Amino acid sequence: MSSLWRLNKYLYKYKGYLLLGFLFTVISNIFVIIPAQLVRVAIDYVVESFSFYQMFEQGGDAEAIRGAFLDFIFVFGVLILVMALLRGFFLFLIRQTIIVMSRHIEYDLKNEIFEHYQKLPLSFYRQNSTGDLMARITEDVGRVRMYFGPALMYGLNLLVLFPLVIGYMLTVNVPLTIYSLLPLPVLSVSIYIVNNMINERSEKIQRSLSELSTFVQESFSGIRVLKAFVREEDSSQNFAAASENYKDKSISLTKVQALFFPLIMGLIGVSTIVTVYVGGMQVIEGAIGYGVIAEFILYVNMLTWPVTSLGWITSIVQRAAASQTRINEFLDEKNPIQSTEDLTSPITGGIHFDKVSFVYPDSGIKALKDITFSIEKGDSLAVIGTTGSGKSTIANLLMRMYDASTGDIAIDGHDIKAYDISHLRDNIGYVPQDVFLFSDSISNNIGFGLDHIPQEVVEQAARDADVYQNIKDFPAGFDTRLGERGITLSGGQKQRVSIARAIAKDPSILLLDDCLSAVDTKTENVILNALKGIMQGRTSIVISHRVSSAKLANKIIVLDDGVVVEEGSHEELMEQKGTYAELYEKQTQAGESMEN
């Protein structure tokens, strides 16, 4: 329960709903007790009145007396009906307060988790799967909502109804109260055991359903690969096996659930029999009237569901506590990447790396080793290297996705850690190596970096990235909606849309992280020529394994295994006949071979 205590802030926030729900619970239970008392009075009145009526049956007043009796019974019936309607009305109000409160708390908790997720560093997402992140914000929050909704509602009802009903039963007849309530603890324990069995099987079903959903999602996302390798039949067989597993677990749950209501009805029957037997003996002895037996049977039925729900409530609370523990694990995660001064001064783009080293915290891989370089404001730098040389790590450090393990990074003479993080990233136009486009229109994808962006700016960015004509060729043009992860577009088109997205925000620093890897040589040359104009007047870093991209930059550094092995202009590096010259010759010869 300790994990759930931190959610008390929400109960305080919605205390109005909670207090009203408690008040309505008390009132509704009062209207539960009164009808049972009316039934007792009505039955006793009928029994006594029938004997009285028999005395006057032969007289002339028999019809008048009979009519008076029936009128009296009718009044009792109307009163009981009115009590039932009033109880129903207040039950409606209980749900409109307690359940509505739980929905508000669910909404707040989901927003709190999602907002916290977005504040966490990139390392957090490398260490946790997307499925697990989604499960905690959906399934786990749903279980916590059950704690604040049904569990709290029925728990309050139990706390109010028990003292009212049992207290009144004891004032009427102590022995009959004890005997009539004997089966209820057995019922509660039995339901608790059955509920645990149901929950255990439900957990297995949930995991099976999650695996089934993941399989289907991957099959649909990779449908091109499935068709290309003619694996449709194999995929169908795997799906059938996963479905069979899900079906078996569902049937197993159904068998346990079949015990639920027979168990309840059986123990209610036992309690009713005990009440009738003990009450009948007391009626024979003249200790009570017939109406008391009927009243106690009604009370036993009133208490049955609250007692039954006790096991169910306990199970809900346990599941909610387990889920909140999982949620708290992520909510307790802290982002070590913080701004030291929240600096928001204009960024012009002077960049300096001073003996920067970096080790990835999750894998322990040392990506950079004491690298030092500078870029003047408005200048351009190409970072060239093979796969795994540490090129993309420079981009991650400059975007403050990570902080350097050792060394310093400065922008415009200020430590990068001094800048407000959002302000820093707003001033960097980032084109990642792995392009991600949202399932939205092309126009909204290009304008993603700003809140409100004019259409003409979007179109100009598309022209600069050499994707304008491709977009116009679509029937819906810029309003074309992309499929999941931009599947509507080719690889090259996706990368050019990603470039247009970076350009559209008019950044001070342009950061291109191997963004031309999916385009052919001809398209690469067109984009490079377009980028020459875009890069004028702004600091630009071009990260690539292709030496052809280096022609954009005034200065080139060559990375190998996280170390700067060469530095200079294209001509200077070619004269050195080192790593860069070797890469240039290999890639040039490979390009010529492909053309031939």
C-alpha positions as CSV (number, residue, x, y, z in Angstrom):
1,M,0.0,0.0,0.0
2,S,3.0,2.4,0.5
3,S,3.3,2.8,-3.2
4,L,-0.3,4.1,-3.4
5,W,0.1,6.7,-0.6
6,R,1.9,9.0,-3.0
7,L,-1.4,9.2,-4.9
8,N,-3.2,10.8,-2.0
9,K,-2.5,14.2,-3.6
10,Y,-5.1,13.3,-6.1
11,L,-7.7,12.5,-3.4
12,Y,-7.0,15.8,-1.8
13,K,-7.3,17.5,-5.2
14,Y,-10.7,15.9,-5.8
15,K,-11.8,15.9,-2.2
16,G,-15.2,17.5,-3.2
17,Y,-16.1,14.4,-5.3
18,L,-14.9,12.1,-2.5
19,L,-16.9,13.9,0.3
20,L,-20.0,14.0,-1.8
21,G,-19.6,10.3,-2.7
22,F,-19.3,9.4,1.0
23,L,-22.4,11.5,1.8
24,F,-24.4,9.9,-1.0
25,T,-23.2,6.4,0.1
26,V,-24.6,7.0,3.7
27,I,-27.9,8.3,2.4
28,S,-28.3,5.4,-0.1
29,N,-27.7,2.8,2.6
30,I,-30.3,4.4,4.8
31,F,-32.8,3.8,2.0
32,V,-31.6,0.2,2.0
33,I,-32.4,-0.4,5.7
34,I,-35.8,1.3,5.8
35,P,-37.6,-1.0,3.2
36,A,-36.5,-4.1,5.3
37,Q,-38.1,-2.6,8.4
38,L,-41.2,-1.8,6.4
39,V,-41.4,-5.4,5.2
40,R,-41.2,-6.6,8.8
41,V,-43.9,-4.3,9.9
42,A,-46.1,-5.1,6.9
43,I,-45.8,-8.9,7.4
44,D,-46.5,-8.7,11.2
45,Y,-49.4,-6.4,10.4
46,V,-50.8,-8.8,7.8
47,V,-50.5,-11.8,10.2
48,E,-52.1,-10.0,13.1
49,S,-54.8,-8.3,11.0
50,F,-55.8,-11.6,9.3
51,S,-56.6,-13.1,12.7
52,F,-58.5,-9.9,13.6
53,Y,-60.4,-10.1,10.2
54,Q,-61.5,-13.7,10.9
55,M,-63.3,-12.6,14.0
56,F,-65.5,-10.2,12.0
57,E,-65.7,-12.4,8.8
58,Q,-69.4,-13.2,9.5
59,G,-70.4,-9.7,10.4
60,G,-71.5,-6.9,8.1
61,D,-68.3,-4.9,8.6
62,A,-66.1,-7.5,7.0
63,E,-65.8,-5.8,3.6
64,A,-65.0,-2.4,5.2
65,I,-62.4,-3.9,7.4
66,R,-60.9,-5.9,4.5
67,G,-60.7,-2.7,2.4
68,A,-58.9,-0.9,5.2
69,F,-56.4,-3.7,5.4
70,L,-55.7,-3.6,1.7
71,D,-55.4,0.2,1.7
72,F,-52.8,-0.1,4.5
73,I,-50.8,-2.8,2.6
74,F,-50.9,-0.6,-0.6
75,V,-49.4,2.3,1.4
76,F,-46.6,0.0,2.5
77,G,-46.0,-1.1,-1.0
78,V,-45.8,2.5,-2.3
79,L,-43.4,3.4,0.5
80,I,-41.1,0.5,-0.3
81,L,-41.1,1.4,-4.0
82,V,-40.3,5.1,-3.1
83,M,-37.4,3.9,-0.9
84,A,-36.1,1.8,-3.8
85,L,-36.3,4.7,-6.3
86,L,-34.5,7.0,-3.9
87,R,-31.8,4.5,-3.3
88,G,-31.4,4.1,-7.1
89,F,-31.1,7.8,-7.4
90,F,-28.4,8.1,-4.8
91,L,-26.5,5.1,-6.3
92,F,-26.5,7.1,-9.5
93,L,-25.1,10.1,-7.7
94,I,-22.4,7.9,-6.1
95,R,-21.2,6.8,-9.5
96,Q,-21.3,10.4,-10.7
97,T,-18.9,11.4,-8.0
98,I,-16.6,8.4,-7.1
99,I,-16.3,7.0,-10.7
100,V,-16.0,10.4,-12.2
101,M,-13.3,11.2,-9.7
102,S,-11.4,8.1,-10.7
103,R,-11.6,9.1,-14.4
104,H,-10.2,12.5,-13.5
105,I,-7.3,10.9,-11.5
106,E,-6.6,8.5,-14.5
107,Y,-6.4,11.5,-16.8
108,D,-4.1,13.4,-14.5
109,L,-1.9,10.4,-13.8
110,K,-1.5,9.6,-17.5
111,N,-0.5,13.2,-18.2
112,E,1.9,13.2,-15.3
113,I,3.6,10.0,-16.6
114,F,3.7,11.1,-20.2
115,E,5.1,14.5,-19.3
116,H,7.7,12.8,-17.1
117,Y,8.6,10.4,-20.0
118,Q,9.4,13.3,-22.2
119,K,11.7,14.8,-19.6
120,L,13.9,11.7,-19.3
121,P,17.2,11.4,-21.2
122,L,17.8,9.3,-24.3
123,S,19.6,6.7,-22.2
124,F,16.3,5.9,-20.5
125,Y,14.8,4.9,-23.8
126,R,17.8,2.8,-24.7
127,Q,17.4,0.8,-21.5
128,N,13.6,0.3,-21.7
129,S,11.4,-1.2,-24.4
130,T,8.6,0.8,-26.0
131,G,6.1,-2.0,-25.1
132,D,7.0,-1.6,-21.4
133,L,6.7,2.2,-21.5
134,M,3.2,1.9,-23.1
135,A,2.0,-0.8,-20.7
136,R,2.8,1.4,-17.7
137,I,0.9,4.4,-19.1
138,T,-2.1,2.3,-20.2
139,E,-2.6,-1.0,-18.4
140,D,-1.0,0.0,-15.1
141,V,-2.8,3.3,-14.9
142,G,-6.0,1.4,-15.7
143,R,-5.5,-0.8,-12.7
144,V,-4.8,2.2,-10.5
145,R,-8.0,3.8,-11.7
146,M,-9.9,0.6,-10.6
147,Y,-8.5,1.3,-7.1
148,F,-9.8,4.9,-7.1
149,G,-13.1,3.9,-8.8
150,P,-14.9,0.6,-8.1
151,A,-12.6,-0.5,-5.2
152,L,-13.1,2.9,-3.4
153,M,-16.8,3.0,-4.1
154,Y,-17.5,-0.5,-2.9
155,G,-15.1,-0.1,0.0
156,L,-16.9,3.0,1.2
157,N,-20.2,1.1,0.8
158,L,-18.9,-1.7,2.9
159,L,-17.7,0.6,5.7
160,V,-21.0,2.4,5.8
161,L,-23.4,-0.5,5.3
162,F,-21.9,-3.0,7.7
163,P,-22.1,-0.8,10.9
164,L,-25.6,0.3,10.0
165,V,-27.1,-3.1,9.2
166,I,-25.3,-5.2,11.7
167,G,-25.8,-2.6,14.4
168,Y,-29.5,-2.6,13.8
169,M,-29.7,-6.4,13.5
170,L,-28.1,-6.7,16.9
171,T,-30.7,-4.4,18.4
172,V,-33.4,-6.6,17.0
173,N,-32.1,-10.1,17.9
174,V,-28.5,-10.9,18.8
175,P,-28.6,-14.8,18.4
176,L,-30.3,-14.6,15.0
177,T,-27.8,-12.0,13.9
178,I,-24.9,-14.2,14.8
179,Y,-26.3,-17.3,13.1
180,S,-27.4,-15.5,9.9
181,L,-23.9,-14.0,9.4
182,L,-21.9,-17.1,10.0
183,P,-21.5,-18.1,6.3
184,L,-20.4,-14.6,5.2
185,P,-16.8,-14.8,6.3
186,V,-16.5,-18.1,4.5
187,L,-18.0,-16.4,1.4
188,S,-15.4,-13.6,1.6
189,V,-12.4,-15.9,1.9
190,S,-13.7,-18.1,-0.9
191,I,-14.2,-15.2,-3.2
192,Y,-10.7,-13.9,-2.4
193,I,-9.2,-17.3,-3.3
194,V,-11.2,-17.5,-6.5
195,N,-10.4,-13.9,-7.4
196,N,-6.6,-14.6,-7.0
197,M,-7.0,-17.5,-9.4
198,I,-8.9,-15.3,-11.8
199,N,-6.2,-12.6,-11.6
200,E,-3.4,-15.0,-12.1
201,R,-5.0,-16.4,-15.2
202,S,-5.9,-12.8,-16.4
203,E,-2.2,-11.9,-16.1
204,K,-1.3,-14.8,-18.3
205,I,-4.0,-13.9,-20.8
206,Q,-2.8,-10.3,-20.9
207,R,0.8,-11.4,-21.6
208,S,-0.5,-13.7,-24.3
209,L,-2.6,-11.0,-25.8
210,S,0.4,-8.6,-25.7
211,E,2.6,-11.2,-27.6
212,L,-0.2,-11.8,-30.1
213,S,-0.6,-8.0,-30.7
214,T,3.2,-7.6,-31.1
215,F,3.3,-10.4,-33.6
216,V,0.4,-8.9,-35.6
217,Q,2.0,-5.4,-35.5
218,E,5.4,-6.7,-36.7
219,S,3.7,-8.8,-39.4
220,F,1.8,-5.8,-40.8
221,S,4.8,-3.4,-40.5
222,G,7.1,-5.9,-42.2
223,I,4.5,-7.1,-44.8
224,R,6.9,-6.2,-47.6
225,V,9.6,-8.5,-46.2
226,L,7.1,-11.2,-45.6
227,K,5.9,-11.1,-49.2
228,A,9.4,-10.7,-50.6
229,F,10.5,-13.9,-48.9
230,V,7.2,-15.8,-49.4
231,R,6.7,-16.4,-45.7
232,E,2.9,-15.8,-45.6
233,E,2.1,-19.4,-44.8
234,D,4.8,-19.6,-42.1
235,S,3.5,-16.3,-40.6
236,S,-0.1,-17.7,-40.6
237,Q,1.0,-20.8,-38.8
238,N,2.9,-18.8,-36.2
239,F,-0.2,-16.6,-35.7
240,A,-2.4,-19.7,-35.4
241,A,0.0,-21.1,-32.7
242,A,-0.1,-17.7,-30.8
243,S,-3.9,-17.6,-31.1
244,E,-4.2,-21.2,-29.8
245,N,-2.1,-20.2,-26.8
246,Y,-4.4,-17.3,-26.1
247,K,-7.5,-19.4,-26.6
248,D,-6.3,-22.1,-24.1
249,K,-5.5,-19.4,-21.4
250,S,-9.0,-17.8,-22.0
251,I,-10.8,-21.1,-21.6
252,S,-8.7,-21.7,-18.4
253,L,-10.0,-18.4,-17.0
254,T,-13.6,-19.1,-18.0
255,K,-13.5,-22.4,-16.0
256,V,-12.4,-20.5,-12.9
257,Q,-15.0,-17.7,-13.5
258,A,-17.7,-20.4,-13.6
259,L,-17.1,-21.0,-9.9
260,F,-17.8,-17.4,-9.0
261,F,-21.6,-17.0,-9.0
262,P,-22.5,-20.7,-8.0
263,L,-20.2,-20.1,-5.0
264,I,-22.0,-16.9,-4.1
265,M,-25.5,-18.3,-4.6
266,G,-24.6,-21.5,-2.6
267,L,-23.4,-19.6,0.4
268,I,-26.3,-17.1,0.3
269,G,-28.6,-20.1,0.3
270,V,-26.9,-21.6,3.3
271,S,-27.2,-18.3,5.1
272,T,-30.9,-18.0,4.2
273,I,-31.6,-21.6,5.4
274,V,-29.8,-20.9,8.7
275,T,-31.8,-17.7,9.2
276,V,-35.2,-19.4,8.5
277,Y,-34.4,-22.3,10.8
278,V,-33.1,-20.3,13.8
279,G,-35.8,-17.6,13.2
280,G,-38.5,-20.3,12.9
281,M,-37.5,-21.8,16.2
282,Q,-37.8,-18.4,17.9
283,V,-41.2,-17.8,16.3
284,I,-42.4,-21.1,17.7
285,E,-41.1,-20.1,21.1
286,G,-42.9,-16.7,20.6
287,A,-39.7,-14.7,20.9
288,I,-40.1,-12.9,17.6
289,G,-42.7,-12.4,14.9
290,Y,-42.8,-13.7,11.3
291,G,-41.7,-10.3,9.9
292,V,-38.3,-10.5,11.7
293,I,-37.3,-13.6,9.6
294,A,-38.2,-11.8,6.4
295,E,-36.3,-8.7,7.5
296,F,-33.2,-10.7,8.4
297,I,-33.3,-12.5,5.1
298,L,-33.3,-9.1,3.4
299,Y,-30.4,-8.0,5.5
300,V,-28.4,-11.1,4.7
301,N,-28.9,-10.4,1.0
302,M,-27.9,-6.8,1.5
303,L,-24.6,-7.8,3.1
304,T,-23.8,-10.6,0.6
305,W,-22.5,-8.3,-2.2
306,P,-20.4,-6.1,0.1
307,V,-18.9,-9.2,1.7
308,T,-18.4,-10.8,-1.7
309,S,-16.8,-7.5,-3.0
310,L,-14.3,-7.6,0.0
311,G,-12.2,-10.3,-1.7
312,W,-12.6,-8.5,-5.1
313,I,-11.6,-5.1,-3.5
314,T,-8.6,-6.7,-1.9
315,S,-7.5,-8.2,-5.2
316,I,-8.0,-4.8,-7.0
317,V,-5.9,-3.0,-4.3
318,Q,-3.1,-5.6,-4.6
319,R,-3.0,-5.2,-8.4
320,A,-3.2,-1.4,-8.1
321,A,-0.3,-1.4,-5.6
322,A,1.8,-3.6,-7.9
323,S,1.0,-1.4,-10.9
324,Q,1.7,1.8,-9.0
325,T,5.1,0.3,-7.9
326,R,5.9,-0.2,-11.6
327,I,4.8,3.4,-12.4
328,N,6.8,4.8,-9.5
329,E,9.9,3.1,-10.8
330,F,9.7,5.4,-13.8
331,L,8.4,8.5,-12.0
332,D,11.4,8.2,-9.7
333,E,13.8,8.3,-12.6
334,K,15.7,11.6,-12.6
335,N,17.1,13.3,-15.7
336,P,20.7,14.1,-15.0
337,I,20.8,16.5,-18.0
338,Q,19.7,19.8,-16.5
339,S,20.5,23.4,-17.3
340,T,22.8,25.1,-14.8
341,E,21.8,28.7,-15.6
342,D,18.7,28.5,-17.9
343,L,20.5,30.7,-20.3
344,T,18.4,31.9,-23.2
345,S,20.7,34.4,-24.9
346,P,20.7,34.3,-28.8
347,I,22.8,31.5,-30.2
348,T,25.0,32.4,-33.2
349,G,26.8,29.1,-33.6
350,G,30.4,29.2,-32.4
351,I,31.1,25.6,-31.2
352,H,34.2,24.3,-29.3
353,F,34.9,20.7,-28.2
354,D,37.7,20.6,-25.6
355,K,39.2,17.1,-24.9
356,V,35.7,15.5,-24.9
357,S,35.3,11.9,-24.1
358,F,32.1,9.9,-23.8
359,V,31.1,6.4,-22.6
360,Y,27.6,5.2,-23.2
361,P,26.1,4.5,-19.7
362,D,24.1,1.5,-20.7
363,S,26.7,-0.4,-22.8
364,G,29.9,0.9,-21.4
365,I,31.2,1.5,-24.9
366,K,33.7,4.4,-25.1
367,A,32.5,6.3,-28.2
368,L,34.8,9.4,-28.0
369,K,38.3,9.8,-26.7
370,D,39.7,13.3,-26.0
371,I,38.5,14.9,-29.1
372,T,39.0,18.6,-29.7
373,F,37.8,20.8,-32.5
374,S,36.3,24.3,-33.1
375,I,33.8,25.8,-35.6
376,E,33.5,29.5,-36.0
377,K,30.2,31.2,-36.3
378,G,28.7,30.6,-39.7
379,D,31.4,28.1,-40.7
380,S,30.9,24.5,-41.6
381,L,32.5,21.2,-40.5
382,A,32.3,17.7,-42.0
383,V,32.8,14.8,-39.6
384,I,33.9,11.7,-41.7
385,G,34.3,8.2,-40.4
386,T,33.3,4.6,-40.8
387,T,30.5,3.0,-38.9
388,G,31.1,2.9,-35.1
389,S,33.7,5.6,-35.2
390,G,31.7,8.0,-32.9
391,K,30.3,10.4,-35.5
392,S,26.6,10.3,-34.3
393,T,27.8,10.6,-30.7
394,I,29.0,14.2,-31.5
395,A,25.4,15.0,-32.6
396,N,24.0,13.5,-29.4
397,L,26.3,15.5,-27.3
398,L,25.7,18.8,-29.2
399,M,21.9,18.2,-28.8
400,R,22.5,17.4,-25.1
401,M,20.8,14.0,-25.5
402,Y,23.8,13.0,-23.4
403,D,26.4,14.9,-21.4
404,A,30.1,14.3,-22.0
405,S,31.8,12.0,-19.6
406,T,34.9,14.3,-19.5
407,G,35.8,17.5,-21.2
408,D,33.9,20.6,-22.1
409,I,31.6,21.7,-24.9
410,A,31.0,25.4,-25.4
411,I,28.6,27.4,-27.7
412,D,29.3,31.1,-28.3
413,G,31.8,30.9,-25.4
414,H,29.2,29.6,-22.9
415,D,29.3,26.1,-21.4
416,I,26.6,24.1,-23.2
417,K,25.2,23.1,-19.8
418,A,24.4,26.7,-19.1
419,Y,21.8,27.0,-21.8
420,D,18.1,26.3,-21.3
421,I,17.7,22.9,-23.0
422,S,14.6,23.8,-25.0
423,H,16.3,27.0,-26.1
424,L,19.4,25.1,-27.2
425,R,17.5,22.5,-29.2
426,D,15.2,25.2,-30.8
427,N,18.4,26.7,-32.3
428,I,19.6,23.4,-33.8
429,G,18.1,22.0,-37.0
430,Y,18.7,18.3,-36.6
431,V,18.4,15.7,-39.4
432,P,18.8,12.3,-37.8
433,Q,20.3,9.2,-39.5
434,D,17.2,7.2,-38.7
435,V,14.4,9.2,-40.2
436,F,11.1,9.3,-38.2
437,L,8.0,10.8,-39.8
438,F,4.7,11.0,-38.0
439,S,1.4,9.6,-39.3
440,D,0.2,13.1,-40.4
441,S,0.2,15.3,-43.5
442,I,3.5,16.0,-45.2
443,S,2.9,19.7,-44.5
444,N,2.6,19.1,-40.8
445,N,5.7,16.9,-40.8
446,I,7.8,19.6,-42.4
447,G,6.4,22.3,-40.0
448,F,6.8,20.0,-37.0
449,G,9.6,22.1,-35.4
450,L,7.4,25.2,-34.9
451,D,3.9,25.9,-33.4
452,H,2.6,27.9,-36.3
453,I,4.5,27.9,-39.6
454,P,3.3,29.6,-42.8
455,Q,2.6,27.3,-45.8
456,E,5.0,29.3,-48.0
457,V,7.9,28.5,-45.5
458,V,7.0,24.8,-45.6
459,E,7.0,24.8,-49.4
460,Q,10.3,26.7,-49.6
461,A,11.9,24.2,-47.2
462,A,10.6,21.4,-49.5
463,R,12.2,23.2,-52.5
464,D,15.5,23.6,-50.7
465,A,15.5,19.9,-49.8
466,D,14.6,18.9,-53.5
467,V,11.4,17.2,-52.5
468,Y,8.9,19.8,-53.6
469,Q,8.1,18.3,-57.0
470,N,7.7,14.8,-55.5
471,I,5.2,16.2,-53.0
472,K,3.3,18.1,-55.7
473,D,3.0,14.9,-57.8
474,F,0.9,13.3,-55.0
475,P,-2.9,13.7,-55.6
476,A,-3.3,15.6,-52.3
477,G,0.1,17.4,-52.5
478,F,1.3,18.7,-49.2
479,D,-2.0,17.5,-47.5
480,T,-1.0,13.9,-48.3
481,R,-1.2,11.8,-45.1
482,L,1.8,9.6,-44.5
483,G,1.4,6.0,-43.3
484,E,3.0,4.7,-40.2
485,R,6.6,5.9,-39.9
486,G,6.3,7.6,-43.3
487,I,5.8,4.3,-45.2
488,T,4.0,6.3,-48.1
489,L,7.4,7.7,-49.1
490,S,10.5,6.1,-50.5
491,G,13.7,6.1,-48.4
492,G,15.2,9.1,-50.2
493,Q,11.9,11.1,-50.0
494,K,11.7,10.5,-46.3
495,Q,15.2,11.8,-45.8
496,R,14.6,14.9,-47.8
497,V,11.3,15.6,-45.9
498,S,13.4,15.2,-42.7
499,I,15.9,17.8,-44.1
500,A,13.1,20.1,-45.0
501,R,11.8,19.8,-41.4
502,A,15.1,21.0,-40.1
503,I,15.4,23.8,-42.6
504,A,11.9,25.1,-42.0
505,K,12.7,26.2,-38.4
506,D,15.5,28.4,-39.6
507,P,18.1,27.3,-37.0
508,S,21.4,28.9,-36.1
509,I,23.1,25.5,-36.2
510,L,22.4,22.9,-38.9
511,L,23.2,19.4,-37.8
512,L,23.1,16.7,-40.6
513,D,23.7,13.2,-39.1
514,D,24.5,10.9,-42.1
515,C,21.2,12.1,-43.6
516,L,22.1,11.3,-47.3
517,S,22.8,7.6,-46.8
518,A,19.5,6.5,-48.4
519,V,19.7,8.6,-51.6
520,D,21.4,7.8,-54.8
521,T,24.4,9.8,-56.1
522,K,22.4,12.0,-58.4
523,T,19.9,13.0,-55.7
524,E,22.7,13.4,-53.3
525,N,24.4,16.0,-55.6
526,V,21.1,17.8,-56.0
527,I,20.5,18.0,-52.3
528,L,24.2,19.0,-51.6
529,N,23.9,21.8,-54.1
530,A,20.7,23.0,-52.4
531,L,22.3,22.7,-49.0
532,K,25.2,25.0,-50.0
533,G,22.8,27.9,-50.1
534,I,21.0,26.9,-46.9
535,M,24.3,26.6,-45.0
536,Q,25.4,30.1,-45.9
537,G,25.5,32.2,-42.8
538,R,24.8,29.5,-40.3
539,T,27.0,27.0,-38.5
540,S,26.8,23.6,-40.1
541,I,28.0,20.2,-39.1
542,V,27.8,17.4,-41.7
543,I,28.2,14.0,-40.3
544,S,28.7,11.2,-42.9
545,H,30.5,8.1,-43.9
546,R,30.6,9.4,-47.5
547,V,33.5,11.6,-48.3
548,S,31.3,13.2,-51.1
549,S,29.4,15.0,-48.3
550,A,32.6,16.7,-47.2
551,K,32.6,19.0,-50.2
552,L,30.0,21.1,-48.4
553,A,32.4,21.9,-45.5
554,N,35.2,24.3,-45.1
555,K,36.9,22.0,-42.6
556,I,37.0,18.2,-42.2
557,I,37.8,16.0,-39.3
558,V,38.2,12.2,-39.7
559,L,37.2,10.0,-36.8
560,D,38.5,6.4,-36.2
561,D,37.4,4.5,-33.1
562,G,36.4,7.7,-31.3
563,V,39.7,9.5,-32.0
564,V,40.4,12.4,-34.4
565,V,43.0,11.0,-36.7
566,E,43.0,13.7,-39.4
567,E,41.9,17.4,-39.6
568,G,42.0,19.9,-42.4
569,S,40.4,20.9,-45.7
570,H,39.7,18.4,-48.5
571,E,42.9,19.4,-50.4
572,E,45.1,19.2,-47.3
573,L,43.8,15.8,-46.4
574,M,44.2,14.4,-49.9
575,E,47.8,15.6,-49.8
576,Q,48.4,13.7,-46.5
577,K,47.4,10.4,-48.2
578,G,46.0,9.1,-45.0
579,T,42.7,7.7,-43.9
580,Y,40.6,10.4,-45.6
581,A,42.4,9.9,-48.9
582,E,42.0,6.2,-48.7
583,L,38.3,6.5,-48.0
584,Y,37.9,9.0,-50.9
585,E,39.7,6.7,-53.4
586,K,37.7,3.6,-52.3
587,Q,34.3,5.4,-52.5
588,T,35.1,7.1,-55.8
589,Q,36.2,3.8,-57.4
590,A,33.1,2.1,-56.0
591,G,30.9,4.9,-57.4
592,E,32.5,4.6,-60.8
593,S,32.1,0.8,-60.8
594,M,28.4,1.2,-60.0
595,E,28.0,3.7,-62.9
596,N,29.7,1.3,-65.3
